[in-house]
């Protein structure tokens, strides 16, 4: 399901215009990013947790050239599924 | 940190941005995540622009060991959610570190890296020398009656090969062989050393630049000293007079040169001149004229100028005295300072 389909479904459920839906989604994502920037974690009951984690710098060996490279540290957004969602997802497989 | 509160924060923030009520916003957010969940369960793949991609991946079943009981258990195949942040989102989150880039580590750097490669190299080296010694042993066995001796000697001081030639000195043939061995080894060591040419080159280049710079400044200093300020007097440059006490005799010399030539022609003139000026009490030098008038610029000090002009900081006091400067630490830019011509007073000369 790509973004357009997702927005369509969401707007159908909320009985909103798709453009309006997309606009709200954008501002919602933006406010999420702002909260994450400030170091918060965003937990959504029944869905999961969004959290920023720091990955340390590390030295890797380039597989083809064999050169050693220093990869800088970075911050990544992590998503951890909640237990409810996890079990639901697992069940789906067993169908 | 309450997770619920953070979710609430998000709703508050969003309702502030849009013109919706809080209740509407909350409904929207809940519907948002519910839709993602439902879509995930239905279609395996949901992409939300700006946030990222939620994807289900299949994990095949595998055998494992129960950590507590130690029994074998089977983990059945299941699905797992993988979330990949959108590029815009990822770069926004990573903004504090965005300036860092992946760096290729140099060979030279590698050598300096702590203790990962160094022991390997050493052990290789040792292995090679061991092998060589074994080879030489076999040669001795083939060649010589005293092969056993040579072999023993070789076995004994395996690591300190400096001892080997000393012990083998009477057996000249062996000794020479061993020497060639050690030579080979030393050659190898050189090769290992030459494995770091990059930083050596850099070091050489830096040194060269430094020398060039130093030469330039020294030359410039001399040029300035010769043409502009004090034509005949050689300036005491730092390299020539490294000691701190050195400038004082140097000053005497430099001062003597021009003044001697003057005193030959006008022997008593300086005394007459000196009478015209106010003299410093108990001073080694007398003020006999005015050498130069200098307008003080930004960052200049009398001490530094006198060092430049007379070759010694000690002369600053005459300048200060001559110009009646009460506080030499505070001199305003643009003030005209007269640098006096100095002559050694007779008391100290004889």
HADDOCK unambig.tbl for C-alpha pairs under 7 A between the chains (distance, minus, plus):
assign (segid A and resid 1 and name CA) (segid B and resid 43 and name CA) 6.70 0.50 0.50
assign (segid A and resid 1 and name CA) (segid B and resid 45 and name CA) 5.62 0.50 0.50
assign (segid A and resid 1 and name CA) (segid B and resid 46 and name CA) 4.85 0.50 0.50
assign (segid A and resid 1 and name CA) (segid B and resid 47 and name CA) 6.35 0.50 0.50
assign (segid A and resid 2 and name CA) (segid B and resid 46 and name CA) 5.94 0.50 0.50
assign (segid A and resid 2 and name CA) (segid B and resid 47 and name CA) 4.91 0.50 0.50
assign (segid A and resid 3 and name CA) (segid B and resid 47 and name CA) 5.19 0.50 0.50
assign (segid A and resid 3 and name CA) (segid B and resid 48 and name CA) 5.08 0.50 0.50
assign (segid A and resid 3 and name CA) (segid B and resid 49 and name CA) 5.84 0.50 0.50
assign (segid A and resid 10 and name CA) (segid B and resid 32 and name CA) 6.71 0.50 0.50
assign (segid A and resid 10 and name CA) (segid B and resid 35 and name CA) 6.50 0.50 0.50
assign (segid A and resid 26 and name CA) (segid B and resid 50 and name CA) 6.98 0.50 0.50
assign (segid A and resid 27 and name CA) (segid B and resid 14 and name CA) 6.83 0.50 0.50
assign (segid A and resid 28 and name CA) (segid B and resid 14 and name CA) 5.91 0.50 0.50
assign (segid A and resid 29 and name CA) (segid B and resid 50 and name CA) 6.58 0.50 0.50
assign (segid A and resid 29 and name CA) (segid B and resid 51 and name CA) 6.15 0.50 0.50
assign (segid A and resid 31 and name CA) (segid B and resid 10 and name CA) 6.47 0.50 0.50
assign (segid A and resid 31 and name CA) (segid B and resid 13 and name CA) 6.54 0.50 0.50
assign (segid A and resid 31 and name CA) (segid B and resid 14 and name CA) 6.47 0.50 0.50
assign (segid A and resid 32 and name CA) (segid B and resid 10 and name CA) 6.49 0.50 0.50
assign (segid A and resid 37 and name CA) (segid B and resid 93 and name CA) 6.15 0.50 0.50
assign (segid A and resid 42 and name CA) (segid B and resid 3 and name CA) 6.30 0.50 0.50
assign (segid A and resid 42 and name CA) (segid B and resid 6 and name CA) 5.69 0.50 0.50
assign (segid A and resid 42 and name CA) (segid B and resid 7 and name CA) 5.91 0.50 0.50
assign (segid A and resid 43 and name CA) (segid B and resid 3 and name CA) 4.88 0.50 0.50
assign (segid A and resid 43 and name CA) (segid B and resid 4 and name CA) 6.51 0.50 0.50
assign (segid A and resid 43 and name CA) (segid B and resid 6 and name CA) 6.84 0.50 0.50
assign (segid A and resid 43 and name CA) (segid B and resid 7 and name CA) 6.06 0.50 0.50
assign (segid A and resid 44 and name CA) (segid B and resid 7 and name CA) 6.33 0.50 0.50
assign (segid A and resid 47 and name CA) (segid B and resid 33 and name CA) 6.91 0.50 0.50
assign (segid A and resid 67 and name CA) (segid B and resid 104 and name CA) 6.94 0.50 0.50
assign (segid A and resid 68 and name CA) (segid B and resid 104 and name CA) 6.05 0.50 0.50
assign (segid A and resid 68 and name CA) (segid B and resid 105 and name CA) 5.41 0.50 0.50
assign (segid A and resid 69 and name CA) (segid B and resid 102 and name CA) 6.62 0.50 0.50
assign (segid A and resid 69 and name CA) (segid B and resid 103 and name CA) 5.50 0.50 0.50
assign (segid A and resid 69 and name CA) (segid B and resid 104 and name CA) 4.36 0.50 0.50
assign (segid A and resid 69 and name CA) (segid B and resid 105 and name CA) 5.32 0.50 0.50
assign (segid A and resid 70 and name CA) (segid B and resid 102 and name CA) 5.59 0.50 0.50
assign (segid A and resid 70 and name CA) (segid B and resid 103 and name CA) 5.08 0.50 0.50
assign (segid A and resid 70 and name CA) (segid B and resid 104 and name CA) 6.29 0.50 0.50
assign (segid A and resid 70 and name CA) (segid B and resid 105 and name CA) 6.65 0.50 0.50
assign (segid A and resid 71 and name CA) (segid B and resid 102 and name CA) 4.70 0.50 0.50
assign (segid A and resid 71 and name CA) (segid B and resid 103 and name CA) 6.70 0.50 0.50
assign (segid A and resid 72 and name CA) (segid B and resid 100 and name CA) 5.81 0.50 0.50
assign (segid A and resid 72 and name CA) (segid B and resid 101 and name CA) 6.15 0.50 0.50
assign (segid A and resid 72 and name CA) (segid B and resid 102 and name CA) 5.92 0.50 0.50
assign (segid A and resid 73 and name CA) (segid B and resid 97 and name CA) 6.97 0.50 0.50
assign (segid A and resid 74 and name CA) (segid B and resid 94 and name CA) 5.99 0.50 0.50
assign (segid A and resid 74 and name CA) (segid B and resid 97 and name CA) 5.86 0.50 0.50
assign (segid A and resid 75 and name CA) (segid B and resid 93 and name CA) 6.29 0.50 0.50
assign (segid A and resid 75 and name CA) (segid B and resid 94 and name CA) 4.78 0.50 0.50
assign (segid A and resid 76 and name CA) (segid B and resid 90 and name CA) 6.43 0.50 0.50
assign (segid A and resid 76 and name CA) (segid B and resid 93 and name CA) 6.56 0.50 0.50
assign (segid A and resid 76 and name CA) (segid B and resid 94 and name CA) 6.51 0.50 0.50
assign (segid A and resid 77 and name CA) (segid B and resid 85 and name CA) 6.59 0.50 0.50
assign (segid A and resid 77 and name CA) (segid B and resid 90 and name CA) 6.76 0.50 0.50
assign (segid A and resid 77 and name CA) (segid B and resid 93 and name CA) 6.95 0.50 0.50
assign (segid A and resid 79 and name CA) (segid B and resid 83 and name CA) 6.05 0.50 0.50
assign (segid A and resid 89 and name CA) (segid B and resid 41 and name CA) 6.50 0.50 0.50
assign (segid A and resid 89 and name CA) (segid B and resid 79 and name CA) 6.07 0.50 0.50
assign (segid A and resid 89 and name CA) (segid B and resid 80 and name CA) 6.93 0.50 0.50
assign (segid A and resid 90 and name CA) (segid B and resid 78 and name CA) 5.36 0.50 0.50
assign (segid A and resid 90 and name CA) (segid B and resid 79 and name CA) 5.35 0.50 0.50
assign (segid A and resid 92 and name CA) (segid B and resid 41 and name CA) 6.80 0.50 0.50
assign (segid A and resid 93 and name CA) (segid B and resid 78 and name CA) 5.77 0.50 0.50
assign (segid A and resid 93 and name CA) (segid B and resid 79 and name CA) 6.05 0.50 0.50
